[in-house]
Every structure is written in structure tokens, then in C-alpha cells.
Amino acid sequence: MNIATVPPLVPDRSQRTPDDAARRALLQELQLKIALAVEGISFVPEDLRQFPIGTEYAEQIHLLFDMDRHHHGDVELPANFYLPHGLFAQFRWDPESRFQLRAEDGKPVLYRDGERLVDIAFYRRPDLLRLHTSDGESFEHIAAFTPEGGIQVCYSNECDLKLSGDDCKYCNINSTADAYRHDRIFLKTPQQVAEVYAAAHARGLANHINITGGFIPERREVDYYLDVADEIRARTGVAEIHGTAVIGAPLDLRVIERYREAGYTTIAMNLEIWNRDIFRAICPGKEKRCGGWEHWVKALETAAEVFGRGNVRSNIVAGIEPKDSILQGVEYLAAHGVLCYAGAWCPNPGSALEGHRSPEPAWHYDLTLKAATIFHRHGYKTAQLYGGLGASTPFHDAFRILGGENEGDHLPQYRHRQVS
């Protein structure tokens, strides 16, 4: 894998000048991370069985989507791993991938076309997943915990766009719910979510929460998020909930203020497609239920006014429309106070676009660097990137590498500020 031309270094506010060779090594690893996300990883079953997935190492918890090439029933797959220079990556299974996981002396190693690439280190399973709520539900069925100090909650895999045949074409949320019934995908009550948050908060770990779910009626969505906020505050005493409410663009834009009043520090509305004609074709439900593309963009602009610049996020499913169109969207929204990511499209199993292909990894790598450069040019900060999307995506990595946040050839693990 030959590294692409490295863009000029963004001026670093701390005045450090990272070594060019170290930065190249990190960007090389970023290319690998993106390639693994796009092409997936295969494995030898007897090698995988050598790793205690689900006990010592974190297993995949299907709270929202299945990002593997196929649904995999009762097979326990690893959730995440670290690459040698510190980048944190998802494990996405594709039995046909040229990348392969193998075991060497009991340790995980990545190969490509039979050539040894790198040692990796699986993400250790958080002890919090062993706990249960007061009504007996396991924490592992309610939330996933990230090394940044975040909690990922999908309150429901219900998406009622399915009832009208208006599912987003790339989405497999309903298929995931059907495939992983053993994961007890169900509606999480505000009390359950708050109990998980409170337990993590007491241990100094609840530093960011991301709450999301499928499409439900707008009034019901608002009430749910407000109930969660009330329950969290009652159990912890926090004034603000450092985290993100992921919602559909409301028809009544005054509703956005209610989320801020409830204590959420950031909000997200995922537009998914910037080209308005492609948006209508790929996201028919969002077009019909949320006032159309124009209203969705207006909702994002309004949210930036309510929550403040850099405290609103959106997402584009990268690979369904031309790259120039995506970058136009990232640029426009960045100029209006919204951080818009463009995660590599995974043709999810069970979605209408299953069997299609995402663009080549180099396409996504170029998009990632250009988007990160846009964020820098508009003056956004690392804490804002993580405040709206609390996981270390390739865009976070690129932003930090270009900003000189590496320590030699290592990118330190980012951690959210502690909530009090």
C-alpha cells in the first residue's frame, strides 16, 4: 500500500512540529484503517477461537447496525482493536477479504494476500458489561463503552419507515434486529439508560453519551429523550449531559430548543446524502417525513444557532454520490457551524443495497484528508469533533494527525473530559 501525497501540515496551535517521517507512518496506518473498514477482515476459525472474545476482549454488540459483510448468528466476533501506531479500528468481517486475522503465539496478527502486515491488540472488554440494571437486564444489551470514555446507546432498533416501504436504501437496522434476537435488541427504557449512565459516571467513565435509534414518530422521540435526560440528572446530579441526542429533523424547528433545555450539549441529525436528487431516491422516508432535503439542512442550521457552532453534527454515507458532492456538503455545513462526517459506506447485509460495492479505500482516504482539512480551515477543535461524535473515526484521526497531536509516531488515545 503506497502512501498518497501527504498534504501540508495544518499549523499546530501548540507550536509543536511533528517529525515528517512519524506523520507519514501515521497516515500510512490511517490508510490501513480505512482499507480494513472498506474491505473487511477474514479469519481462520481455529485461529479466532484462540482469543477469548466476549470475556477478556470486547465482542460485537449489535445495538443498531450490522457492519459485517454477512449476519453471523451465534459466532462471537471481536468489536475493535488497536493498530501499532495507536489508531483504533472496527472489526468488520468479510469472508472474501484479502485481509486475514491469524493467531501467532496466541496473539492477533493481520495478513494481506499471505503477507504479514502488523500485530494488533484487541480492545479489552469493559468490566461494566458484567453489571445488570435493577430490573435484571444486562448492561451489554443496553450500551457499548468506548475507550474515549463514551457510552453508545441505541434505545430502539425499531424504524417505522419499514411499515411504509420508505427505508433508507443503505440501512439494515430492521434486518439487524431480526438477525440478532439473542442480543435482546429491544426498547431501552429511560430508567435503564440512566442506570447504566449513573454506574459509569460513578466510576468516572460516563464522560460522553450518544443516544440514537430508528425512526419513530416525532412527538414520541422528543418525549423519550427528555425522559432520559430527567432520569440521568436525577441519578447523577449533573446539570448538563455531555453527549449527543441523535434525532430526525423535526418539522417544528422550535423542538430543537427543548433538547438543549433538557441538558444535552450536542445534537445530531444525519442527512446521509448531500445531492438533493439522490437524497430523494436513497432516503425516501426522510424526504417525506422531515420536510425534504431543504428543511433538513435548515434544521441543521437552526441547531447550530441553538447549540452553538461546532456542537451539531451530521453524516453523509460516503460512496453513494460523487466525492465532489460530498465535499460541497461538508464545506457548506462547516461554514454554518455543523461538523459533517462522511463515513465509508458499508453495503450492509439485509439492506436494499446489499451486494453493491463501496469505492476503493484510496477514494475514502482522499475524502477523509480533504474533509479534515476543511474542519481545520474553519477553525474547529478536536474537542468539538469528539463532542458531537465521541468515537475515533478516520476523520478524527486525520484531523489530529494533520494538527500535530501525535507523540512521535504514536497517536495517543483521546479521552473525553470528566463530567461532574
C-alpha positions as CSV (number, residue, x, y, z in Angstrom):
1,M,0.0,0.0,0.0
2,N,1.7,3.1,-1.2
3,I,1.0,6.2,0.8
4,A,-0.6,9.1,-1.1
5,T,0.9,12.5,-1.2
6,V,0.9,14.0,2.3
7,P,-0.9,17.3,2.4
8,P,0.7,20.4,4.0
9,L,0.8,20.3,7.8
10,V,-2.0,22.4,9.4
11,P,-0.5,25.0,11.7
12,D,-0.4,23.4,15.2
13,R,-1.7,25.7,18.0
14,S,0.7,24.2,20.5
15,Q,3.6,25.2,18.2
16,R,5.0,21.6,18.1
17,T,6.4,20.5,14.8
18,P,5.9,16.8,14.3
19,D,8.5,14.8,12.6
20,D,7.6,14.2,8.9
21,A,8.5,10.5,9.0
22,A,6.4,10.0,12.0
23,R,3.4,11.7,10.4
24,R,3.9,9.6,7.3
25,A,3.8,6.5,9.4
26,L,0.6,7.6,11.0
27,L,-1.0,8.5,7.7
28,Q,0.1,5.1,6.3
29,E,-1.7,3.5,9.3
30,L,-4.8,5.6,8.6
31,Q,-4.9,4.2,5.1
32,L,-4.8,0.7,6.5
33,K,-7.6,1.5,9.0
34,I,-9.8,2.8,6.1
35,A,-8.9,-0.2,3.9
36,L,-9.9,-2.6,6.7
37,A,-13.2,-0.8,7.1
38,V,-14.0,-0.9,3.4
39,E,-12.7,-4.4,2.6
40,G,-13.3,-6.1,5.9
41,I,-11.3,-8.9,7.5
42,S,-11.5,-12.7,7.1
43,F,-10.3,-15.2,9.6
44,V,-9.4,-18.8,10.1
45,P,-12.0,-20.2,12.6
46,E,-9.5,-22.2,14.6
47,D,-7.3,-19.1,15.0
48,L,-10.2,-16.9,16.1
49,R,-11.1,-19.5,18.8
50,Q,-7.8,-18.9,20.4
51,F,-8.9,-15.4,21.5
52,P,-11.3,-15.1,24.5
53,I,-13.8,-12.9,22.7
54,G,-16.7,-11.9,24.9
55,T,-14.8,-12.5,28.2
56,E,-11.3,-10.9,28.0
57,Y,-11.9,-9.0,24.8
58,A,-14.9,-7.0,23.8
59,E,-17.3,-8.7,21.4
60,Q,-19.5,-7.0,18.8
61,I,-22.8,-5.8,20.3
62,H,-25.4,-5.3,17.6
63,L,-27.3,-2.4,19.2
64,L,-28.0,-0.7,15.8
65,F,-26.4,-1.9,12.6
66,D,-24.5,-5.0,11.5
67,M,-21.4,-3.6,9.7
68,D,-20.1,-7.1,8.7
69,R,-20.5,-8.4,5.2
70,H,-23.0,-11.1,6.4
71,H,-25.1,-11.6,9.5
72,H,-23.3,-14.2,11.6
73,G,-25.7,-15.6,14.2
74,D,-24.0,-17.0,17.3
75,V,-20.4,-16.5,16.1
76,E,-18.7,-14.1,18.5
77,L,-16.6,-11.6,16.6
78,P,-14.2,-9.0,18.2
79,A,-15.5,-5.5,18.3
80,N,-12.4,-3.3,17.9
81,F,-8.6,-3.3,18.0
82,Y,-5.6,-1.0,18.1
83,L,-3.2,-0.8,15.3
84,P,0.6,-0.4,16.1
85,H,0.7,3.4,16.0
86,G,-2.4,3.8,18.2
87,L,-5.3,4.1,15.7
88,F,-8.4,2.4,17.0
89,A,-10.3,0.3,14.4
90,Q,-13.5,-1.6,14.0
91,F,-13.5,-5.3,13.2
92,R,-15.7,-5.8,10.1
93,W,-16.0,-9.4,8.9
94,D,-15.9,-10.3,5.2
95,P,-15.1,-14.0,4.4
96,E,-13.8,-13.0,1.0
97,S,-11.4,-10.2,2.2
98,R,-7.7,-10.3,1.3
99,F,-7.0,-9.1,4.8
100,Q,-7.0,-12.0,7.2
101,L,-6.8,-12.3,11.0
102,R,-4.4,-15.0,12.2
103,A,-3.1,-16.2,15.6
104,E,0.7,-16.3,16.2
105,D,1.7,-17.5,19.7
106,G,-1.7,-16.6,21.0
107,K,-1.6,-13.0,19.7
108,P,-3.6,-11.5,16.8
109,V,-1.8,-10.6,13.6
110,L,-3.1,-9.2,10.3
111,Y,-2.1,-10.6,6.9
112,R,-2.9,-9.5,3.4
113,D,-2.6,-11.9,0.5
114,G,-0.5,-14.1,2.7
115,E,1.9,-11.3,3.6
116,R,2.3,-10.5,7.3
117,L,1.3,-6.8,7.9
118,V,1.1,-5.9,11.6
119,D,0.4,-7.1,15.1
120,I,-2.9,-5.7,16.6
121,A,-4.3,-5.6,20.1
122,F,-7.9,-6.3,20.7
123,Y,-9.9,-3.9,22.8
124,R,-10.4,-5.3,26.3
125,R,-14.0,-5.9,27.4
126,P,-15.1,-3.2,29.9
127,D,-16.0,-4.6,33.3
128,L,-19.2,-2.5,33.3
129,L,-20.7,-5.0,30.8
130,R,-20.9,-7.6,33.6
131,L,-23.4,-5.4,35.5
132,H,-27.2,-5.5,35.5
133,T,-29.9,-2.9,35.9
134,S,-32.4,-3.0,38.8
135,D,-34.9,-4.9,36.6
136,G,-32.3,-7.6,35.8
137,E,-31.2,-6.5,32.3
138,S,-27.5,-6.9,31.4
139,F,-25.6,-3.7,30.6
140,E,-24.3,-5.4,27.4
141,H,-27.8,-5.3,26.0
142,I,-28.2,-1.6,26.6
143,A,-24.9,0.1,25.8
144,A,-21.4,-0.2,24.4
145,F,-18.5,1.5,26.1
146,T,-15.7,3.2,24.2
147,P,-12.0,3.8,25.2
148,E,-12.6,7.5,24.8
149,G,-14.9,7.4,27.9
150,G,-18.1,7.2,26.0
151,I,-21.4,5.3,26.1
152,Q,-23.2,4.3,22.9
153,V,-26.9,3.7,23.4
154,C,-29.3,2.6,20.7
155,Y,-32.6,2.9,22.5
156,S,-34.5,1.1,19.8
157,N,-33.9,-0.9,16.6
158,E,-37.5,0.0,15.6
159,C,-37.7,2.0,12.5
160,D,-41.2,2.6,11.4
161,L,-40.2,3.7,7.9
162,K,-40.3,0.0,7.1
163,L,-44.1,-0.1,7.5
164,S,-44.5,2.3,4.6
165,G,-41.7,0.8,2.5
166,D,-39.6,4.0,2.9
167,D,-36.5,2.6,4.5
168,C,-33.2,4.3,3.6
169,K,-31.7,2.1,0.9
170,Y,-28.3,1.6,2.6
171,C,-29.8,0.8,6.0
172,N,-30.1,-2.6,7.7
173,I,-31.5,-1.6,11.1
174,N,-34.6,-3.7,10.9
175,S,-32.6,-6.7,9.4
176,T,-30.1,-6.4,12.3
177,A,-32.9,-6.5,14.8
178,D,-34.3,-9.7,13.2
179,A,-30.9,-11.4,12.9
180,Y,-29.7,-10.8,16.5
181,R,-32.7,-11.5,18.6
182,H,-30.3,-13.3,21.0
183,D,-28.7,-10.0,21.7
184,R,-32.0,-8.9,23.1
185,I,-32.4,-5.8,20.9
186,F,-35.4,-4.1,22.4
187,L,-36.7,-0.7,23.5
188,K,-34.5,0.5,26.3
189,T,-36.4,2.4,29.0
190,P,-35.2,5.8,30.2
191,Q,-34.6,4.2,33.6
192,Q,-32.4,1.5,32.1
193,V,-30.3,4.0,30.2
194,A,-30.0,6.3,33.2
195,E,-28.9,3.4,35.4
196,V,-26.1,2.4,33.0
197,Y,-25.0,6.1,32.8
198,A,-25.1,6.5,36.5
199,A,-23.0,3.4,37.1
200,A,-20.4,4.6,34.6
201,H,-20.5,8.1,36.0
202,A,-19.8,6.8,39.5
203,R,-16.6,5.2,38.1
204,G,-15.5,8.3,36.2
205,L,-16.3,6.7,32.9
206,A,-19.6,8.4,31.8
207,N,-17.8,11.3,30.0
208,H,-19.9,11.3,26.9
209,I,-23.2,9.6,25.8
210,N,-24.5,9.1,22.3
211,I,-28.2,8.2,22.1
212,T,-29.7,7.1,18.9
213,G,-32.3,4.8,17.4
214,G,-34.5,4.2,14.4
215,F,-37.2,6.5,13.1
216,I,-40.2,6.9,15.4
217,P,-43.0,9.5,15.5
218,E,-41.5,12.9,16.3
219,R,-43.6,13.5,19.5
220,R,-42.6,10.1,20.9
221,E,-38.9,10.8,20.1
222,V,-38.9,14.1,21.9
223,D,-40.6,12.7,25.0
224,Y,-38.2,9.8,25.2
225,Y,-35.1,12.0,25.0
226,L,-36.4,14.4,27.6
227,D,-37.3,11.4,29.9
228,V,-33.8,10.1,29.6
229,A,-32.3,13.5,30.5
230,D,-34.6,13.7,33.5
231,E,-33.6,10.3,34.7
232,I,-29.9,10.9,34.3
233,R,-30.0,14.2,36.2
234,A,-32.0,12.6,39.0
235,R,-29.4,9.8,39.4
236,T,-26.2,11.8,39.0
237,G,-27.0,15.5,39.8
238,V,-25.2,16.6,36.6
239,A,-26.6,19.9,35.2
240,E,-25.5,19.2,31.6
241,I,-25.4,15.8,29.8
242,H,-22.2,15.8,27.9
243,G,-23.4,13.9,24.9
244,T,-25.4,13.8,21.8
245,A,-29.1,13.4,21.0
246,V,-29.4,11.8,17.5
247,I,-32.8,12.7,16.1
248,G,-34.7,13.1,12.9
249,A,-35.0,16.7,11.6
250,P,-38.2,17.9,13.3
251,L,-40.9,19.6,11.3
252,D,-41.3,22.1,14.1
253,L,-37.9,23.6,14.5
254,R,-38.8,25.1,17.9
255,V,-38.5,21.5,19.2
256,I,-34.7,21.7,18.9
257,E,-34.6,24.2,21.8
258,R,-36.2,21.6,24.1
259,Y,-33.2,19.2,23.7
260,R,-30.8,22.0,24.7
261,E,-33.0,22.9,27.7
262,A,-33.1,19.3,28.7
263,G,-29.3,19.4,29.2
264,Y,-27.8,17.8,26.0
265,T,-24.6,19.6,24.9
266,T,-24.7,18.4,21.3
267,I,-27.3,17.3,18.8
268,A,-27.1,15.3,15.5
269,M,-29.3,15.0,12.5
270,N,-27.8,12.7,9.9
271,L,-28.7,14.0,6.4
272,E,-26.9,11.0,4.8
273,I,-26.9,12.3,1.2
274,W,-25.9,15.9,0.0
275,N,-27.2,15.7,-3.6
276,R,-30.9,16.5,-3.2
277,D,-32.0,14.3,-6.1
278,I,-30.0,11.3,-4.9
279,F,-31.3,12.1,-1.4
280,R,-34.9,11.7,-2.6
281,A,-34.1,8.3,-4.2
282,I,-32.0,6.8,-1.4
283,C,-33.8,8.3,1.7
284,P,-37.5,8.4,0.6
285,G,-38.7,8.3,4.2
286,K,-36.5,11.2,5.3
287,E,-37.7,13.1,2.3
288,K,-41.4,12.5,3.1
289,R,-41.3,12.7,6.9
290,C,-38.8,15.5,7.5
291,G,-39.9,18.2,5.1
292,G,-37.5,17.2,2.4
293,W,-33.8,18.0,1.9
294,E,-34.2,21.8,2.2
295,H,-35.9,21.5,5.5
296,W,-33.3,19.0,6.8
297,V,-30.5,21.5,6.0
298,K,-32.5,24.3,7.6
299,A,-32.9,22.2,10.8
300,L,-29.1,21.7,11.0
301,E,-28.5,25.4,10.6
302,T,-31.1,26.1,13.3
303,A,-29.5,23.6,15.6
304,A,-26.1,25.4,15.2
305,E,-27.8,28.6,16.3
306,V,-29.3,26.9,19.4
307,F,-26.4,24.6,20.4
308,G,-23.6,26.8,19.2
309,R,-21.1,26.4,16.4
310,G,-19.4,23.0,16.4
311,N,-21.9,21.4,18.7
312,V,-24.0,20.0,15.9
313,R,-23.1,17.0,13.7
314,S,-24.4,15.3,10.6
315,N,-23.3,12.4,8.5
316,I,-23.1,11.5,4.8
317,V,-22.9,7.9,3.7
318,A,-19.8,8.2,1.6
319,G,-19.7,6.3,-1.7
320,I,-23.3,6.6,-2.9
321,E,-22.8,10.0,-4.5
322,P,-19.8,11.7,-6.2
323,K,-16.9,12.8,-3.9
324,D,-17.2,16.5,-5.1
325,S,-20.8,16.5,-4.0
326,I,-19.9,15.2,-0.5
327,L,-17.2,17.7,-0.1
328,Q,-19.6,20.5,-1.1
329,G,-21.8,19.4,1.7
330,V,-19.0,19.1,4.3
331,E,-17.8,22.6,3.3
332,Y,-21.3,24.2,3.3
333,L,-22.2,22.7,6.7
334,A,-18.8,23.5,8.3
335,A,-19.3,27.2,7.2
336,H,-22.7,27.1,9.0
337,G,-21.5,25.6,12.3
338,V,-22.1,22.0,11.6
339,L,-19.5,19.2,11.6
340,C,-20.5,16.8,8.9
341,Y,-18.7,13.4,8.7
342,A,-18.7,11.1,5.7
343,G,-18.1,7.5,6.9
344,A,-17.3,4.9,4.4
345,W,-20.4,3.2,3.1
346,C,-20.7,-0.4,4.0
347,P,-23.2,-2.3,1.8
348,N,-24.9,-3.7,4.9
349,P,-26.4,-7.2,4.9
350,G,-30.2,-7.0,4.7
351,S,-30.3,-3.5,3.2
352,A,-31.7,-2.7,-0.2
353,L,-28.1,-2.1,-1.5
354,E,-26.7,-5.4,-0.1
355,G,-24.2,-6.8,-2.7
356,H,-23.1,-3.4,-4.0
357,R,-19.6,-2.1,-3.5
358,S,-18.2,0.9,-1.7
359,P,-15.5,2.9,-3.6
360,E,-11.8,1.9,-3.3
361,P,-10.1,2.6,0.0
362,A,-7.9,5.3,-1.7
363,W,-11.1,7.2,-2.6
364,H,-12.2,7.2,1.0
365,Y,-8.7,8.2,2.2
366,D,-8.6,11.2,-0.1
367,L,-12.1,12.2,1.0
368,T,-11.0,11.9,4.7
369,L,-8.0,14.1,4.3
370,K,-9.9,16.8,2.4
371,A,-12.7,16.8,5.0
372,A,-10.3,17.0,7.9
373,T,-8.6,19.9,6.1
374,I,-12.0,21.7,5.8
375,F,-12.6,21.3,9.6
376,H,-9.2,22.8,10.3
377,R,-9.7,25.7,7.9
378,H,-12.9,26.6,9.6
379,G,-11.2,26.6,13.0
380,Y,-12.8,23.6,14.7
381,K,-11.1,22.0,17.6
382,T,-10.5,18.4,18.5
383,A,-12.9,18.6,21.5
384,Q,-15.7,19.7,19.2
385,L,-15.1,16.8,16.8
386,Y,-15.4,14.3,19.7
387,G,-18.2,16.3,21.4
388,G,-20.5,15.6,18.5
389,L,-19.3,12.1,17.6
390,G,-17.5,10.5,20.5
391,A,-15.6,7.7,18.7
392,S,-12.3,7.8,16.9
393,T,-13.3,7.7,13.3
394,P,-10.8,8.2,10.4
395,F,-11.8,11.9,10.3
396,H,-10.8,12.3,14.0
397,D,-7.5,10.6,13.3
398,A,-6.8,12.6,10.2
399,F,-7.7,15.9,12.0
400,R,-5.4,15.1,14.9
401,I,-2.5,13.9,12.7
402,L,-2.7,16.9,10.5
403,G,-2.9,19.1,13.6
404,G,0.3,17.6,15.1
405,E,-1.3,15.9,18.1
406,N,0.8,12.8,17.7
407,E,3.6,11.9,20.1
408,G,6.3,10.8,17.8
409,D,4.8,8.0,15.6
410,H,2.0,7.3,18.1
411,L,-1.4,8.9,18.2
412,P,-2.5,8.9,21.9
413,Q,-5.9,7.7,22.9
414,Y,-8.3,10.7,23.1
415,R,-10.4,10.8,26.3
416,H,-13.4,13.0,27.0
417,R,-13.2,15.5,29.8
418,Q,-14.7,14.1,33.0
419,V,-18.3,15.0,33.7
420,S,-19.2,16.5,37.1
